[in-house]
Amino acid sequence: MINEEDRSLIERFKAGDETAFDRLVDKYSGRAYQIAYGILGNREDAEEVAQDTFVRMNRALMNFRGDSEFTTWMYRIATNLAKNKYRWNKCRGSKVNVSMQEPIEGGSEDQALYIDVPDERLTPDEKLLFGELQRSTEQELAKLPDNYREALVLRNVKELSYEEIAELLHCKLGTVKSRIARGREELRRNLGL
């Protein structure tokens, strides 16, 4: 499951060697940043999420059993934190002190550039339809066989790779792909899509 170098570093950390955790941070901080940046598209937010990922991992590493790769665990934490940050930015606004009326830097006074933000909110009718589809999907997903539902949730909700899902479910890659394909087909059929 877990590679030997990571296992050794984790064991050293559990024994009280803080430098072992520093080595894990050095080894994987770039990957945590890439995951966060892929979701957020913002350097500062991605750096913050990468740091938060390792803070959270430091607190929880004593309980890490090694059932999965260290990188799979880190990926899940970084992804969840990045998604939370993305939702926070979307709800409360990132860079709330940016004025829509002020010219963008780089524009001259006579040729000022302004921010033009399209309204991408759903109309009330679209919200209603989306809500109905979401409820129907959740109901039909709950009716799927456990092995299909679990694979679909890991892929489409948790956004894990097929390889990570195979590792988590202790099955072959082909089995994961088959379960996801069959689960999607059954879900489409049950939703009448």
N, C-alpha and C positions, 0 to 999 in steps of 0.2 A: 504493500500500500504506500507507505511513506518512504521517501528515499533516505539512505543511510546518513548522509551529511545532516539533513534536517532533523532526523531522529536524534542524532548525537547532540546537536545544538539545543534541542528542546529538553533533552535529559539533563544537559549541563545547566540550563536555565532553571529547571525544576530543583536542581541541587543547590541553587543559589548563585550561579555564575551569571551576573548581569551582562557581561561581555558577549555571552552566547546570544542573547536577544539582540544586542547591537549588531551582531553578524547577520542575523535574520533580517533586520531592518535594512542593512546595507545591501543584502542580496536581493530583497524583494520590493524595496520602496519604489523603484522605477516601474515595476509591474502594477503596483497599487495605484500609482499616479496615472498610468495609461488607462486603467479601467475607469477611474474617476473622470479623467478628461474625456474619454469616449462618451460618457453619459452627460457630463456637464458642459463640455466645450468651452471651459473657462479655466485659465491657468491657476489663478488664485484659489478658486473654489476646489479645483482638483488637488492642489497642494494641501489645502486644509483637510479634505476628506482622506487623503493618503496618510496624513499625520494622525487623524482621528482613528483610522483603521488600526494603526499599530498601538495606539493608546489602548484601544478596546482589546486588542489581541494580548497585550501585556497583562491586562487584568484577568483575562480568561485562559491564558496559556497553561496554567497549572491544571486545568480541567480538560485540556486537549488530550484525547485518548489515542489519536493516530489512526482512527478508522478510515480516514480519507487522507489524501495528500495535504500537506500544509498549505500548498498553493490553492487548493479547492476551498479550504476553509477561509483563507485570506480573500479569495475572489468573492465569496458570498458576503463577507463582512464589508468589503470595499463597495460592492455593488449596492447593497442595502443602504449604506451610508450615503452614497452618491445619489441614489434615487430619493432618499429623504431630503437631501440638500436641494435637489432639483425641484421637488414638490414645494419645499419651503420658498425657494426663489420664485416659483411660479405664483404661489398664493400671496406671499407678502412682498415680493418684489426684490430683486437683486439690484444694487446700485440705485436705491430709491432717491438719491439726491441728484440724479440726472434730470435735467429739465428738457421737456419736449419743445420748449419755445426758444431755447438758446441754440445758436449755431454750433455745429459740430466742429471740433478743432480741425484746422487745415483749410477751412473755407475762408476766403477773403470777405471783407465787410460787404462789398458790392455783389459777391457771388457766394453768399452764405449757404451752407448745406444744413438741412434740417432733418430731424428724425420723422419719418412717416410710418406710423405703426398701424397696420391693418387690424380691424376688429375680427379676431378669429374665434370669438365665443360662439357657442352653439345657439341657434334660435330656440325659443321655447318648444316648438314642434320637434326640432332635432334632439333636444334634451330628453323629451318624452320618449321618442323612438329609441334613442340610445339606452335610456334607462330600462325600457322594456326588453330590448335585446340582451342587455347585461343580465337582467334577472332570469330570462329564459336560458341563457347560456350557463349561468351558475346552477340552475335547477337540473338541466340536462347533463352537465358535467358531473354532478353528484350521483347521477344514475348510472354512469359508466362503470364498467368493471374496475376494481381497484388498480390493477396493473396498468390499464390505459390512462386512468385519471392521474395517477401518480407521475407517470412519464410526461403527460401533457402539461401538468402544473410545473414540473421542474424545467421543462423546455420553454413554455410560453409565458409563465408568470415569473419564475425565478431566473429565466434566461440563461440556464446552464448549457454548456456544449453537450453534444451527444456523448462524448468521451467521459465527461464529468458525471453525466447521468448513469452511464454504464458502471462507473466506479461506485457511485452511491447505491445503486440498486443491485450490485454484485451480479451483473449479467453481461452478456456479450453485446457489442456495439450493434450488430444486426438485429438483435432482439429489441433493443431500445428503439431503433428506427422503425421497426415493424409495429411496435406498440403505439408509437406516436402517430404513424400513418393510419393505423386502424382506428385509433381513438379519435383522430380528426375526422375520418370518414363517418364514423358512427355519430359523432357530434353534429356534423353537417346534416346528415340524414334526419336525425331527431329534431333539428331546428328547421328543417324544410328548406335548407339553403342549396 
